[in-house]
Amino acid sequence: MTHASALRMRFSGALLTAALGLTGIAAADDPVPTKLAEIDVRVLADGLDHPWAVEELPGGALILTERSGQIRIYEKGRLSEPIAGVPEVAEHGQGGLLDIAVSDDFPTSRRLFLSYTAEGPGGYGTAIARAKLSQDNRALTEVEEIFRMSRFTRKGQHFGSRIAVAPDGSLFFTIGDRGEGDRAQDTADHAGAVLRINPDGSVPADNPHPTGGAWLAEIWSKGHRNPQGAAIDPATGTLYTVEHGARGGDEVNRPEAGRNYGWPVIAYGRHYSGGEIGIGTTAEGYEQPIHYWDPSIAPGGIAVYRGAMFPEWDGDLFVAALKFRLLVRLDLDPETGEVMGEERMLKGDYGRIRDVKVASDGSLLLVTDESDGQLLRISRADD
């Protein structure tokens, strides 16, 4: 790390501490031992309605979504009332207001991106909108839907939908198979895919099939069951996703352009009925995950750790988990990118963990998907 980079990280960390009003806040519990470091877990806010995503804004404030359709700001130790101007959201089954992402040029543009469930002909589906956050952080303005998936249905499951902003400003985002597995293998269907668009909704010229046709232009990769986590490694530019399997078979993937990740032709785990899925776990023409879980952990968000607070975690993956109410750290080999080991933290202590983000000071930010959901911060116990 360069001297300038270290200075920027210290400055960003100071902004975050000031914005959150953390000085003097006691840890919610005693320090928690982990394999490589002792951590403090602080509850910053509670009373949230099934929070789905958290992001840090430049300047250190946090912005959160609630599945029922609210966006709130956490700043100076206080949680705001819901901000105005949120697009119309259909809270249907697993759907509602889902992810939020911050544009790289936010300090000048105030631009945000949202993923949510929309209602339309045929039922419900995943949509992406862009908007500007007002200078006083109280409203969204210039709200514009820039993407809507190709086919809506009445199904209430597998909407995806996480957004990752690439270094070139393009948006990667995920959509599940909508509860109809065969759609994940249909290249003329947005379901069961990782997709990529420009910030205005247009299609990048270097997408696998930018002219569309049998392979829809927005599709980056296919064969995904229900990816609810996506993150880009800021050090390497590598895209990672994590997706729900059925009864077992949750996967971490590195989606590459034009590749097929198998669902439901190949999969780890079984159907909920106990029956076998597809033709097995491998087949020609289908990619393998870099890691899978059987039994399922029901993964939520994923983050790549790059931060100064925990240098021993550098390059590792963190995955939020709903089923066992825990946070998973995957130890990645820095040379090969292979998963060398797994550590499970906070098991059962805080509820269903939906999202995980790395803050500018190197702490971890979590939200719990509960009717009385919480915003949590993990920091070094001796920090």
N, C-alpha and C positions, 0 to 999 in steps of 0.2 A: 504494500500500500504506500502511495506517495505521501509526502508531508502535506501537500495541498489536500489530498483526499482525506487524510486524518483530520485536518482542520475543519473540513466541510462536515464530516461526520460528528465531530464534537459540537460544532455550531448547530447542526440539525437536532442533535440530542438535547442541547440546551433549550432550543425552541420548543421541542416536544414537552420537556419537563415543565417549562413555564406555561405552555398552553393547557396542559392537563391539570395544572395545579397540584403536582405530586408532592411538593415539599411538605414533609411532616405527616403524610398519610401512612398509617401503620399497615403492615401486611395483614391480610385477612386471616392467615394462619401462621404457624411456625414455619421456618424455612423447610423446604422439601428437598431431600437428597435425590439426586439423579446420578447416572453412571459417571458423568464427567464434571458436573458442577452442582452446587447447591443453589436452589432457586427460591425466590419469593413470589407468591401469587397474590395479587391485589384485586379486589372487586372494585372497579371504578364506578359502575352503575348497575342497577337492577330494575325490575319492573318493565322490561322490554317485552314486546309481543312477538315472540318467535323471530328474533333477529336472525338475519341470513348472511349479512356481509358487513365487514368493517374495513375502512381505508383511512389512511392518514393524509390530511391535506397539507400542502406546503404552509409552514407556519406552526404546525403541530396539532391543530384541532383534528378530531376524529369524526368521520361521517359514517352513519350506520343505516342499514335498511331493516325494516320489519316486514315480514311476509304479507301481513294484512294491508300493506300499502303506504306505510309511513317512512319518511326519512328524518333522522334526527342528527344533531351535532352535539358532540361532547367536547366541552372546552372549559378550562378554568374550574374543574371540579364539578361542573353542572351539565346536566342533560337537557337539551332544548325541547321545546314543544315541537310537534311535527311541522316541518317547513311546508310552504305552499307550493303549488304548481306541479305536483307529481302527476305523471300521465295516468289515465284510467287503467287500473289494474284489476284483473279478474282473479279473485282468490278462489281457486277451484282445485280440490284435492291437494296434491303436493305443490301446486302452483300458487303464484302471487307475485309480489315484488321480491325479486331475487338479488342479483348481484349489482354492485356499483363499482366503477373504475374511474380513476382520475387521469385525465390527459396529461402528457408530459409537459405541455405548454400551459398548464393551468394557471401559473402566476400571471400570465397575460391574457389568456383566453377565458378563464374560469370554467372550462369545459369538463363535463362529466358524461359518463356513459352508464346506462341502466339496462338490465335484462329483466324481463317480467312476462307474466302470462297475460295474453290478450284474448278477448272473445271476438269471434268473427264467424263467417259462413262455415258451417260444419262443426262448430264447437269452440275449442280452445287450442292455443299454440304459443310458442315462444317468440317474443319480439325484442328488438334492441332499439333504444332511443338515445339521442344525445340532447344535452341541455346545458345551460349556463347557470352557475350558482351566483346569486346576487351578492354584491359586495358586503352586505350585512349578514350573509349566511341564513337568510330567512325564507328564501323562495328560489324555485327553479324558473328560469325564463328561457325563451326561444326553444321550447321543447319540440323536438322533431323525431318521429319514428323513422329510422333509417334501414330497418330490416324486419321482415315478418316471414316466418317459416312457410313453406309451400303448401302444407296440407294440415288443416285443423281437424280434430276429432273430439268426441265427448269424453275420451279417457282422461283420468285425473292424475296420471303418474308420468314420471320420467320426462320432465321439461328441461333437464340440465340444471343450471345454466350459469357457468362462470365465464367471466371476461378477463383476458390478459392483454395488456397493451404492449405491442412489440416495440423494439427500439426505433423502427422506421415510422411509428405512429399508427400502423394498421392494428386491427382488433382481431384477436383470436377469441372465439367463444364456442360453447358446447351446447348441444341439444341431445337429449336422450331419445330412445326409440319410441317414446310415447306409449309404452306398454304393448307394442306390436313389433316383436323381434325382427321379422322379415324386413321391416322398413330400414333397418340398419345396413342391409346389403343392397338397397335400391339406390343407385347413384343419381337417380332423378328425384330424390326425396331428401329434404334437409334433415330428417330425423336420424338419430344414431350416428352423429357426425361431429367432428371439429370443423368449424367454419372460419373463414377469414375475409374481412372486408376492410375498406378504407374508412377513415373517420366520417366521411360523408355518405357512406353506404355503398359506394361504387366498389367494383371488383378489382383487386390488385392485378396488374398485368402478369405477375409471376406466380399466380395461383396455378395449381396443377392443370386445370382445364378452364382458363379464363373466358373462353367463348361460350361456355355452357354446352347445351345439347344433352347427350345421354348422361353426362356427369355435370351436375349443376355447378355454375361458375363459382359460387361462394364456398363450395366444399373443399376442405383441406385434406381430410382423411375420413374414412368410413369404418363401420364395424364396431361401433362403441355402444354399450348398453345404456348407461346413464351417467355420464361424466359430470360430477358436481364440483370438481376442483380443476383449476388450471393456473399455471404460473410459469413465468419466464425467468430463467436464471440471469440476473443482471450482469454476472461476470462472463458468461459464455453465450448468452442468447438462446439457450436450449429451452424448448417448450416441454413442460411436463403436464400430464393430466392424471387424474385419479377418478375411477368410476366404480359404481356399484355393480357387483355380480348378483346372481340369484341367491341360491343357498350355498354360499361360498363363491369364490371366483372374483372378488374385488381386485381391480388391477391398477397398477401404476404404469403409464406408458410415456414414451417420448414420440408423439405423433409427427410423422414426416409426410411431406407432400405426396399425395396420391397413393398412400399406403392403406391397406385394409387390416384392421385389428381383430377381425374374426367373428365377433358376435353376430348371430347365434350359431354360426357354423362350427366354430371351436370355442371352448370356454373351460375354465377351471371351476369346479363346483358342480352342483346339480340344480335342476328345477326345484321349486318349493314342494312339489309332489314327491320328490325323491328320484324322479326319472332322469336319465342321462340327457345332456344337452348336445345337440349336433352330432358330430362324427368323432369327437375326442378333444384332445388338448392341442394338437398340432396338425397342420395340413399345409401343403404347398400353396404359396400365394397369400398366406396370412401371417401377420407379424406376432411375435411373442411379447408379453409384458416384461418390464424389467423387474417386477415384483408382483406377487399376488397373495391374497389372504384366503385361507379356507380353514376354519369357518370365517364368515364375513365379519368385518368390523363396521360396516356401513359408513364409508368415508364421506367426508364433506370437503372442505377446502384443503388446498395444498400450498406450501410455500417453500422456497429455496432459501436456506439461511446464508445470508451474507451480511455480517454485522460485526461491530467492534466489541460488543458486550460479552459474547461467548465465542472467542476464537477457536475453541475446541470443537465447535459445531460447524465450522466453515464448510460450505458446500453440501451440507446434509439436507435432507428433505424432512419437512414436518407435515403430517397429515392429521386433520381433525377427524374424530370418529364419533358417530352417534350411538351405535349399538352398545358398546362397552363403556361409553362416556369417558373417553380418554384422548390423549394426544400421543401420536406415534412419531418417533424420530427414526429415520432410515439413514444409516451410516453409509455414505457413498464413497467408493474408492476414487480418489481425485484423478487417477490416471485412466482407469477403464470405465468409470461411471457405474460399475456394478454395485449392487446392494450387498454390503459386507455384514450387516447385522441390523437388529431392530431393538429399539427401546420403547417401552410403554410407560407413559407418565400420567399422573392425575386420575388414575382409574377410579371412576365412580365418585370423585370428590365434588364435581361441579355441574354435572348434568351432561346432556347431549351436546357435544362440541361441534358446531356447524362450520366455523371459519377460523383460519389462522393466518396472520400476516406478520411480517417482520417490519418493525417500526424503524425510523431513521436512527434512533439511538441504539439499535440492536436488541431491544426488548421484543417480546412476542405479544401480539394482541389477539384475543380470542373472543368469540361470542357463543353463547349457549342457546340452542333452539328449544326454548321452553316457553310456556305461557307467562312465566315470570323470568324471562331471559336475562342473562348477565353479560356485561362487558368486562373482560378480565385482562390484566397485564402481568406478564411473567418477566421478572428481572433477576439479575444476579443477587444472591443473598448478601454478598459482601460488598455490593456496589455502593 
